[in-house]
Amino acid sequence: MTSRTQELLREALALSVQERADVAAELLASLEEPILADETAAEVAWAQEIERRARRVIAGESAGEPWDDVRERISRGLARR
């Protein structure tokens, strides 16, 4: 931590419990914006992947796999860990 950061922390710790909670909530909220952007990007990427997979199925390029087979393969893989 920089000396300025340490100074701010000392000052913040001198605040009342409610004031510290308010400051903490504001600091945490300031960190959420990049996370929301990442979540939006992930949602867009998943939508594109679903679209790509659906087109492959419609075009007859992929028949998919029965859920029971996939579930069994996943269960075996998890059991090995």
Contact map, one row per residue, 1 for C-alpha under 8 A:
111111000000000000000000000000000000000000000000000000000000000000000000000000000
111111000000000000000000000000000000000000000000000000000000000000000000000000000
111111100000000000000000000000000000000000000000000000000000000000000000000000000
111111110000000000000000000000000000000000000000000000000000000000000000000000000
111111111000000000000000000000000000000000000000000000000000000000000000000000000
111111111100000000000000000000000000000000000000000000000000000000000000000000000
001111111110000000000000000000000000000000000000000000000000000000000000000000000
000111111111000000000000000000000000000000000000000000000000000000000000000000000
000011111111100000000000000000000000000000000000000000000000000000000000000000000
000001111111110000000000000000000000000000000000000000000000000000000000000000000
000000111111111000000000000000000000000000000000000000000000000000000000000000000
000000011111111000010010000000000000000000000000000000000000000000000000000000000
000000001111111100010000000000000000000000000000000000000000000000000000000000000
000000000111111100000000000000000000000000000000000000000000000000000000000000000
000000000011111111110000000000000000000000000000000000000000000000000000000000000
000000000000111111110000000000000000000000000000000000000000000000000000000000000
000000000000001111111000000000000000000000000000000000000000000000000000000000000
000000000000001111111100000000000000000000000000000000000000000000000000000000000
000000000000001111111110000000000000000000000000000000000000000000000000000000000
000000000001101111111111000000000000000000000000000000000000000000000000000000000
000000000000000011111111100000000000000000000000000000000000000000000000000000000
000000000000000001111111110000000000000000000000000000000000000000000000000000000
000000000001000000111111111000000000000000000000000000000000000000000000000000000
000000000000000000011111111100000000000000000000000000000000000000000000000000000
000000000000000000001111111110000000000000000000000000000000000000000000000000000
000000000000000000000111111111000000000000000000000000000000000000000000000000000
000000000000000000000011111111100000000000000000000000000000000000000000000000000
000000000000000000000001111111110000000000000000000000000000000000000000000000000
000000000000000000000000111111111000000000000000000000000000000000000000000000000
000000000000000000000000011111111000000000000000000000000000000000000000000000000
000000000000000000000000001111111110000000000000000000000000000000000000000000000
000000000000000000000000000111111111000000000000000000000000000000000000000000000
000000000000000000000000000011111111100000000000000000000000000000000000000000000
000000000000000000000000000000111111110000000000000000000000000000000000000000000
000000000000000000000000000000111111111000000000000000000000000000000000000000000
000000000000000000000000000000011111111100000000000000000000000000000000000000000
000000000000000000000000000000001111111110000000000000000000000000000000000000000
000000000000000000000000000000000111111111000000000000000000000000000000000000000
000000000000000000000000000000000011111111100000000000000000000000000000000000000
000000000000000000000000000000000001111111110000000000000000000000000000000000000
000000000000000000000000000000000000111111111000000000000000000000000000000000000
000000000000000000000000000000000000011111111100000000000000000000000000000000000
000000000000000000000000000000000000001111111110000000000000000000000000000000000
000000000000000000000000000000000000000111111111000000000000000000000000000000000
000000000000000000000000000000000000000011111111100000000000000000000000000000000
000000000000000000000000000000000000000001111111110000000000000000000000000000000
000000000000000000000000000000000000000000111111111000000000000000000000000000000
000000000000000000000000000000000000000000011111111100000000000000000000000000000
000000000000000000000000000000000000000000001111111110000000000000000000000000000
000000000000000000000000000000000000000000000111111111000000000000000000000000000
000000000000000000000000000000000000000000000011111111100000000000000000000000000
000000000000000000000000000000000000000000000001111111110000000000000000000000000
000000000000000000000000000000000000000000000000111111111000000000000000000000000
000000000000000000000000000000000000000000000000011111111100000000000000000000000
000000000000000000000000000000000000000000000000001111111110000000000000000000000
000000000000000000000000000000000000000000000000000111111111110000000000000000000
000000000000000000000000000000000000000000000000000011111111111100000000000000000
000000000000000000000000000000000000000000000000000001111111100000000000000000000
000000000000000000000000000000000000000000000000000000111111110000000000000000000
000000000000000000000000000000000000000000000000000000011111111000000000000000000
000000000000000000000000000000000000000000000000000000011111111000000000000000000
000000000000000000000000000000000000000000000000000000011011111100000000000000000
000000000000000000000000000000000000000000000000000000001001111110000000000000000
000000000000000000000000000000000000000000000000000000001000011111000000000000000
000000000000000000000000000000000000000000000000000000000000001111101100000000000
000000000000000000000000000000000000000000000000000000000000000111111100000000000
000000000000000000000000000000000000000000000000000000000000000011111110000000000
000000000000000000000000000000000000000000000000000000000000000001111111000000000
000000000000000000000000000000000000000000000000000000000000000011111111100000000
000000000000000000000000000000000000000000000000000000000000000011111111110000000
000000000000000000000000000000000000000000000000000000000000000000111111111000000
000000000000000000000000000000000000000000000000000000000000000000011111111100000
000000000000000000000000000000000000000000000000000000000000000000001111111110000
000000000000000000000000000000000000000000000000000000000000000000000111111111000
000000000000000000000000000000000000000000000000000000000000000000000011111111100
000000000000000000000000000000000000000000000000000000000000000000000001111111110
000000000000000000000000000000000000000000000000000000000000000000000000111111111
000000000000000000000000000000000000000000000000000000000000000000000000011111111
000000000000000000000000000000000000000000000000000000000000000000000000001111111
000000000000000000000000000000000000000000000000000000000000000000000000000111111
000000000000000000000000000000000000000000000000000000000000000000000000000011111
